[in-house]
Amino acid sequence: MAWSKTHSYIAALTVLAAIILAGCRISITMNGAALDYNIYKTVRVSDFPIRAALVYPPLQQTFENELLDYIAKNTRLQVTDGPSDLEIEGEITGYALSPQAVTEDAYASMTRLTITVRVKYIDNKEENKDIDQTFSAYRDFTSSEMLTDVQDQLCEEISKELVELIFNATLGNW
């Protein structure tokens, strides 16, 4: 008789758990995007003009291409130039060099390249998800190297990091 009560108790708990879980929606994605593709279908990515005091013209195209490629690879959103469900716009606000690791004779043995981007993320379906945030990333290089020799590679690496940060804060919903 006790064994029947235990089975009845377990069966009741199982049914209760099933009812509770039926009302839950679990969403797991392998790329980190936390988007409901029944709601969000399109995204518009505007130009990111350089507004920094120091300007490296190829940076704009490098950053924009990296952002568009990352969105294409990690979401099912259709990139559009017209009205869209989501909008990403902004500007490159900082491109700065600063000395690092000063040696005994007061010379810098390392130099840091820092890039800062201001991003406005607009969710045209849910206003409370809008973001206006600044992101920054950097890479160090030895002062024995000329900036012109490492600039393209550094800009590419920094752009990739910035795009991941931006994606996680916006489309990744972190």
ZIFEN-V385047 format. One record per residue. RES is the residue in one letter. PSI is psi in radians with two decimals (* if undefined). Layout:
BEGIN
res=RES psi=PSI
res=RES psi=PSI
END
This chain:
BEGIN
res=M psi=-0.74
res=A psi=-0.59
res=W psi=-0.62
res=S psi=-0.68
res=K psi=-0.68
res=T psi=-0.78
res=H psi=-0.71
res=S psi=-0.71
res=Y psi=-0.79
res=I psi=-0.73
res=A psi=-0.71
res=A psi=-0.74
res=L psi=-0.68
res=T psi=-0.77
res=V psi=-0.76
res=L psi=-0.77
res=A psi=-0.71
res=A psi=-0.70
res=I psi=-0.77
res=I psi=-0.81
res=L psi=-0.46
res=A psi=-0.50
res=G psi=-0.17
res=C psi=2.64
res=R psi=2.04
res=I psi=2.23
res=S psi=2.01
res=I psi=2.25
res=T psi=2.64
res=M psi=-0.27
res=N psi=-0.05
res=G psi=-0.18
res=A psi=2.30
res=A psi=1.07
res=L psi=2.49
res=D psi=1.86
res=Y psi=-0.06
res=N psi=-0.41
res=I psi=-0.82
res=Y psi=2.10
res=K psi=-0.50
res=T psi=2.70
res=V psi=2.46
res=R psi=2.20
res=V psi=1.99
res=S psi=2.94
res=D psi=2.64
res=F psi=1.47
res=P psi=2.68
res=I psi=2.09
res=R psi=0.28
res=A psi=2.74
res=A psi=-0.70
res=L psi=2.24
res=V psi=2.26
res=Y psi=1.70
res=P psi=-0.71
res=P psi=-0.27
res=L psi=-0.72
res=Q psi=-0.87
res=Q psi=-0.70
res=T psi=-0.84
res=F psi=-0.83
res=E psi=-0.75
res=N psi=-0.73
res=E psi=-0.74
res=L psi=-0.84
res=L psi=-0.74
res=D psi=-0.73
res=Y psi=-0.73
res=I psi=-0.76
res=A psi=-0.67
res=K psi=-0.47
res=N psi=0.05
res=T psi=3.00
res=R psi=0.26
res=L psi=2.50
res=Q psi=2.14
res=V psi=2.28
res=T psi=2.78
res=D psi=-0.23
res=G psi=-2.73
res=P psi=2.48
res=S psi=2.91
res=D psi=-0.64
res=L psi=2.58
res=E psi=2.40
res=I psi=2.12
res=E psi=2.91
res=G psi=-2.80
res=E psi=2.67
res=I psi=1.91
res=T psi=-0.25
res=G psi=2.39
res=Y psi=1.70
res=A psi=2.56
res=L psi=2.40
res=S psi=2.49
res=P psi=2.50
res=Q psi=2.83
res=A psi=1.14
res=V psi=2.33
res=T psi=3.10
res=E psi=-0.60
res=D psi=0.38
res=A psi=0.41
res=Y psi=2.52
res=A psi=2.25
res=S psi=-0.26
res=M psi=2.62
res=T psi=2.48
res=R psi=2.24
res=L psi=2.10
res=T psi=2.30
res=I psi=2.32
res=T psi=2.36
res=V psi=2.30
res=R psi=2.26
res=V psi=2.34
res=K psi=2.08
res=Y psi=2.13
res=I psi=2.12
res=D psi=1.85
res=N psi=-0.07
res=K psi=-0.64
res=E psi=1.87
res=E psi=-0.56
res=N psi=-0.02
res=K psi=0.05
res=D psi=2.56
res=I psi=2.40
res=D psi=1.77
res=Q psi=2.68
res=T psi=2.37
res=F psi=2.54
res=S psi=2.51
res=A psi=2.77
res=Y psi=2.87
res=R psi=2.50
res=D psi=2.59
res=F psi=2.72
res=T psi=2.52
res=S psi=-0.20
res=S psi=-0.26
res=E psi=2.50
res=M psi=2.42
res=L psi=-0.72
res=T psi=-0.44
res=D psi=-0.47
res=V psi=-0.08
res=Q psi=-0.83
res=D psi=-0.81
res=Q psi=-0.77
res=L psi=-0.75
res=C psi=-0.66
res=E psi=-0.80
res=E psi=-0.79
res=I psi=-0.72
res=S psi=-0.74
res=K psi=-0.77
res=E psi=-0.76
res=L psi=-0.75
res=V psi=-0.72
res=E psi=-0.74
res=L psi=-0.78
res=I psi=-0.78
res=F psi=-0.81
res=N psi=-0.62
res=A psi=-0.35
res=T psi=-1.46
res=L psi=-0.51
res=G psi=-0.31
res=N psi=0.76
res=W psi=*
END
